[in-house]
Amino acid sequence: MAISFFILAIFLSFNLDFDQSSFSPASAATSTSEGVEITYGSVFKLTHEKTKVRLHSHDVPYGSGSGQQSVTGFPSVDDSNSYWIVRPQPDTSAKQGDAIESGTIVRLQHMRTRRWLHSHLHASPISGNLEVSCFGGDGQSDTGDYWRLEIEGSAKTWRQDQRVRLRHIDTGGYLHSHDKKYSRIAGGQQEVCGIREKRPDNVWLAAEGVYLPVSTTK
């Protein structure tokens, strides 16, 4: 686990755009202790509260629907394809290191393939709900990549281990998973989809990762 955190810190140093004077890998929070504030540019895994899988993607397309890169729920903690970078909506004043308030529109970029967590009206392969995929890349993003952060309770800013929902802007679907598993494209992995109903089983928590400190620059 410590090795994976070190690799992530190096990745942050050389591959993300941010003010180098305000960040060093050593200053990033890499523990899984509660209460670490989540800021733009942080790299972490999202855990589905009910089933404990990690939000996951890989360079394998769906065999139906959009044919875009598939998104699944992965049962193991130790997998590098489950890391996501949280990014702001384009053309806003938000910058790397800023805290993220409830109600904010965010984007999640898959660290390994650089594609964005995406949704649309295509049917998901197993349940027939809204398909969730990965699409686009650096410099290629649209409103299908926009998710509104909804924090459970009275907290105003996103912190590790807080119960949150992600609601897709274009479709109104909540990021969701369940115990229905694939047998082909990702054998043994769970379906991840969008559902329009707000339910107890579409809650997620930020887990393992490298969390950038809150920026002190304006």
N, C-alpha and C positions, 0 to 999 in steps of 0.2 A: 504493500500500500504506500509506504513512504517513497519508494522508487517512482511510482506512478505520479505522486504529487510533485516530485522533483522534475519529472519530465514535463508536467503541465506548467510549472514555473518557467522552465526554459522556453517552452512554446510561447508563453505570454511575453517574454522578453523580446523575442525576435519576430513574432508574427502578428501582434496586435498593435493598432495605432493608439498611442496614448502619450501623455506627457512623461517622459522618462524621469524627469526630476521629481515627480510625485510618487514614483513606484519603484520598488525593487522586489525581486522574487522573495527575498527573505522577509519582507514586510507583509506579504500576503498571508491570509489565514488559511491554513491547510488542515486544521483539525476538524473533527466532526462535532465539536462542542456546540451547544445550543446558543442562539442569540447572535451569531455572526451576521452582520448586515450585508445584504446582497446588493452589489453595485454593477453598473454597466461594465462589461468586459470580463466579469467573473466567469469561470468555467466550472460547471458542476453537473451532477446527475440529478434527475428528478425521479422520486419514488412514488408510485401509486400507493396511496395509503391502505386501501383495502387488500390488495393482492401482493404488495411488496415488490413488484417488478420495477425495473428501471426503464424509463423512456429511452428507446434505442432505435438506431437506424444503421443501414449498411448499403452498399452499392448493389442492391438486388431490387429489380423493378417488380411492381405488382403485375400479376398475369392477367388482370382484368381492370375495369375502371379506367383510371387515367394512365396507367402504365408507368407512373412516376416511381421514384425511389420509395421503397416501403419503409414504414415505421411500425415498430412492434414494442411489446413489453418483454424485457429480457430478465430471466430469473436470477442470474449470477451478479454479484457485486463487482467482480474483477473482470471488467470488459471495457476496453477503450472506446468502443463504438457507442457508448452510452453517455459521452460527455457533450454538453451543449454550452455555447457562449451566449450570454444574454446581451442583446443589442437594443438601442433605442429605435424608435420610429425615425425614418429619414426626415431631413429638413426640419428638425426641432433643435432647440438649444441644448438638449441633453448631451452630456459628454461622458467619456470613460471615467469611472470612479464616482459618478453621481448615484445617490441612493434612489430607490425606485418605490414610488408611492402606490398605494392601492388605487385602482382605477386607471392606471397608466397603460397605454398601448406599448407592448414590447414585441421583439422578434427573438426567436431562438435559432441560432445557427449551429448545425451539426459540426462538431470540431473536425472530424476525420474527413468528411466529404465536402464541407463548406456550403452545403445546401441548407435551405431554410425550412423550418417546421411549417407546414402548409396545409390548408384544407380547402374544400370546394364541395360541389353538390354531387359528385360521383358517389356511388354506393360503396361502402366498405365491404371487403370480400366475404367475411363470415356472417356478420350480423345484419348487413344491409343498412347500417347507419351511415353517417357522413364519413367519407374516406379522409384519413389523415396521411399525408405523404411528406417527402422532402423534395424541394424544387428550387431552381434558380442557382444562385451562387454569388460570390463576391461581385458586386456591381450589378447584380440582376435580382431584384426583389420587387414584389408588388403587394397589393392589399390582401392577397390570399395568405400572406405571411404574418398578418397582424393579429395579435392576441391581447385581450384586455385582462390585466391582472386583477383578481378579486381575492383579497385577503380576508380570511375568516376572523371574526371578532373585531376588536376595537383598534388593533394596530394600524398605524398609518403607513409604515414603510416595511418592505419585504425583508425578512430575516430567515436564516437557515432554520429548518424544522418547523416553520409556521405552516399551518394548513392553508393552502391556496387553491383557487380554481383559475383556469385559463380559458377565457371565452373568445371564440373566433369571431372577428369583426364582420366578415362578409356573410357567414352562414348563421351566426348566433349559436353555434354548437359549442358545448363544453368539451375540453379534452378529457377523454374517458378511456378506461380499459375494463376488462372483465376476464373471467376464467376460460373463455373460449380460445382454443389454441390452434395454430396452423399445423398442417401436416406436410406441406410442400415448400412454399417459399422460405419459410423459417421454422422448420420442424420443432415443435415444443415451445415456441414463443407465443405470447398472447397477442390477440388483436388489440390495437389502439385505434380508436375512432372518435368521432364527434357525436354528441347527442344534445338536442336542444333543451332537454329538461335538466334543471338544476337538482342534482341528487347527491346523497352522501357518498356515493362511490365514484364521483368525479373530482375527488380531492387529491392533491399532490403535495409533496414536501421536497424541498431542496436538501440534498444529502452530500455525498463525498464531492470534494472539488477544491479549487483554488479560488478564494474570494478576495478580490482586490479591495484595499482599504478605501474608505470614503475620501474623496478628493477634498483637499483644503484650498484649492485654487478656484477662483471665480471666472 
